[in-house]
Amino acid sequence: MEIRTGCKINLGLEITGILPNGYHTLDSVFYPLARPFDVLEVERREAAGIRVFCDTPGIDLEHNTLTKAHAAFAALLPEQAVCPGVDVTLRKGIPHGAGLGGGSSDAAALLLWLNSCLETPLPLEELEKAAIKVGADVPFFLHGQPRRVTGIGEVLTPAAVDLPGWWLVLVCPPVSVSTPWAYRAYDDLMAEAEKAGGKGLTNPESKDNETLLVMGKYAGTGTTFRITTENVLQIRNDLEPAVVREYPQLETIRQYLLHSGAACARMSGSGSSMFGLFSARHAAEAAAQSPESQYGKVFVLPMNAGM
């Protein structure tokens, strides 16, 4: 069986604090994208366990999100149930270290496939327990719809992205950014700011301006969090200044997108991918013509997943 696994961008990412164990709490909006995508070729086998095959350099075939997902799913099953053995061939299309959640998307797709093999599939709430053991972003990919994400990434609530007629230009430069490094760089930058007499952002109470998402300025009616043309321009990514300081070419991409007519442009997650939001398709397609050779791989997509 062949499964396409899409990715995500963070329309915004605001750090709200740091837990005693060093994990950062955040407030973010995840938005699913159909492209770029990975492909999983999944084949059930008689033997127990999982084997992963991939010809992309740098992929650890023994310890990865797919092997973790298989182990987490097996641990979730009752004693009488048998976790299917599986061979997975991974064809990478989502750039590694781009802040797009490729590994998390692959893990979620495998969890859903394993669950479909059971005579009595587990409810989604149970599957989420396995997902969070693999990684903080994995539960999001079980749903495939925009979500507001809080906590360390494990708390999901509905979100609506109301940007009718808007288009996305996603630029993936040939730069891989480590997520743990990005958060350390953020901490270092905030420590520098505090030493210089400014207000750091490592704790919510020390923010020099209230977190836009936390304040609930953009909450819609009921329980649905809403992103609209009126507020999308004001959301930020708190990791961006720290990452751009180390990788200034990302700021070059951001400026290119803005000069090409993007209403806003920012980094996704911990980088390195950058995206611009355009209010018209022709402007997005025109902007996508140049950076293909200059800056990396480029994707143009409609902003209709949250409609």
Buried (B, 14 or more C-beta within 10 A) or exposed (E): EEBBBBBBBBBBBBBBBBEEEEBBBBBBBBBBBEEBBBBBEBEEEEEEBBBBEBEEEEBEEEEBBBBBBBBBBBEBBEEEEEBBBBBBBBBBBBBBBBBBBBBBBBBBBBBBBBBEBBEEEBEEEBBBBBBBBBBBBBBBBBBBBBBBBBBBBBBBEBBBBBBEEBBBBBBBBEBEBEBEBBBEBBBEBBEEBBEEEEBBBBEBEBBEEEBBBBEEEBBBEEEBBBBEBEBBEEBBBBBBBBBBEEBEBBBBBBEBBBEBBBBBBBBBBBBBBBBBBBBEEEBBEBBBEEBEEEBBBBBBBBBEBBE
